[in-house]
Amino acid sequence: VQLVESGGGLVQPGGSLRLSCVASGLTSSINVMAWYRQAPGKQRELVAGITRIGTTNYKDSVKGRFTISRDNAKNTVYLQMNALKPEDTAVYYCGTIVSGEPYWGQGTLVTVSS
């Protein structure tokens, strides 16, 4: 499985960004897809996840601001991020697990700053 993220960038506080992650390879074996982030000097943390049938979960600090969605026909998962805060600054990674093996994208940098 290969995962490729896009959509990061520099945005002002209160702004919005939409991240995309396209999966290729054994995509029929993918159930849960998730977005993680890693800020400088911190551990990678789960931001949001979504199952193949659309069940979602979110980190408490992003609830009401971020929305995860997926298009199974396009093997793509999205993360719509609104009302961004400086503390959302991090490298965002798309991840999944197939047959017990974790897979990660290369990451996309999101910087929230004025």
Stockholm file with secondary structure:
# STOCKHOLM 1.0

chainA/1-114         VQLVESGGGLVQPGGSLRLSCVASGLTSSINVMAWYRQAPGKQRELVAGITRIGTTNYKDSVKGRFTISRDNAKNTVYLQMNALKPEDTAVYYCGTIVSGEPYWGQGTLVTVSS
#=GR chainA/1-114 SS CEEEEECCEEECTTCCEEEEEEEESSGGGCCCEEEEEECTTSCCEEEEEECTTCCEEECGGGTTTEEEEEEGGGTEEEEEECSCCGGGCEEEEEEEEETTEEEECCCEEEEECC
#=GC SS_cons         CEEEEECCEEECTTCCEEEEEEEESSGGGCCCEEEEEECTTSCCEEEEEECTTCCEEECGGGTTTEEEEEEGGGTEEEEEECSCCGGGCEEEEEEEEETTEEEECCCEEEEECC
//
